[in-house]
Amino acid sequence: MALLLAVLIGVALVVKFWPVIVGVIGILLAVHWGRRVAGRYVERIEAERRRLVGIVARADQQHAWVMQGDLRGTFGESIDVPM
């Protein structure tokens, strides 16, 4: 009997407060989706930062070559210039 009463009270609460329940579920889903989007955005920013760090490192190396009179710094690393 107590179980039946608990079920009836539960159903009555769901029927009475369904807009609140749907709203809370919607907010939870929006927060979850927002966190996933933010995580992907952070990953893309970090990947771009790593790419730029690589470019800067190569530019520094090529600048050092130019300062030493090495032609690889003028044309980049991919060219094979005899000395």
N, C-alpha and C positions, 0 to 999 in steps of 0.2 A: 504494500500500500504506500509506503514511504517513497519507494522508487517511482511509482506512478505519479505521485504528487510532485516529486522533484522534476520529472520529465515535463509535466504540465506547466510548472512554473518556468522552466527553461524555455519551452515553446512560447509561452506568453511574453517572456522578456524579449525573445528574438522578434516576435511579431510587433511588439511595442517599440523596440529600439532598433529596428532594422536600418533606418537611415544612419544612425550613429555607427552601427557595425560596419556598414558599407563604407562610410567615410573613413573610419579607422583603417580598414583594409586598403582603401585607396591611398591613404597617406603612407602607410607602410610600403606599398608597392612603389610609390613615387620616390620615397627615400632610398629604397633598394636600387631602383633604376638610376637615380641620380648618383649614387656612390659608384656604380659600375661605370657610368659615363665619365665621372671624374677620374677614376682609376685609369681608364684608357687614355684620357687626356694627359695625365701625368706621365704615363709610359711613352707617349709620343713626344712630349717635351724632353724627356730624358734621352730618348734616342736621337733627337735633333741636337741636343747638347753634346752627346758623344761624337756625333758626326762633325760638328763644328770644332771640337777639341782636336780631332784628327786632322782637319784641314789646317788649323793653326800650327800644329806640330810639324806638318809637312812644309808649310810656308816658312817656319823658322829654320828648318833644316836647309831648305833651298836658299834662304837668305844667307845663312852661314856659308854655303858653298860659293855664292856670288862674292861674298866678302873675302874669300880665300882665292878668288880668281878661277874657280871651277865652273865650267860652262853648264854643268848639270843644273845648277841653280837658276840659270837663265832660261833653260828650255824645259825644266821639270825633270823628274826622276826617270821617265820612260825612254828618254833619248840616250843613245850610247854614243858619246863623243870621244874620239881618240885624243889623248893628251900628247 
